[in-house]
Amino acid sequence: MKELACENEISIRALVDGLLADIGRPATVTDQLAAELIASIVVKARRRRASGRSDAFELRQLPALMRAFPPSSQPRPEQPPAEL
C-alpha cells in the first residue's frame, strides 16, 4: 500500500510541476492547490482505468477544474512593487 501511495505521489508531483510550468509566471498558492487537485484527479482516473474500473466520475470533474486553472496565454497582471 505504501508503494502505491509513493508511486501516486511521484505521478502527482510530475503533473503538478508540468501544470505550474505551463502558466508562464510564478505560481501562487492557489495555483499550486489547483494544480495538485487536477493532478490528483488525473492520477486517480488513470489508476481506476488501469484496474478495469470506470474513471467517468473523475473525467467529468476535469473540464471545470481545467477552466478554473489559469492558462499560460493569460498570465495575471504583475503588481507594481510595494513602496517601503
Sequence and secondary structure as in RCSB ss.txt:
>XXXX:A:sequence
MKELACENEISIRALVDGLLADIGRPATVTDQLAAELIASIVVKARRRRASGRSDAFELRQLPALMRAFPPSSQP
RPEQPPAEL
>XXXX:A:secstr
 HHHHHHHHHHHHHHHHHHHHHT S   HHHHHHHHHHHHHHHHHHHHHHTT   HHHHHHHHHHHHHS  TTS 
         
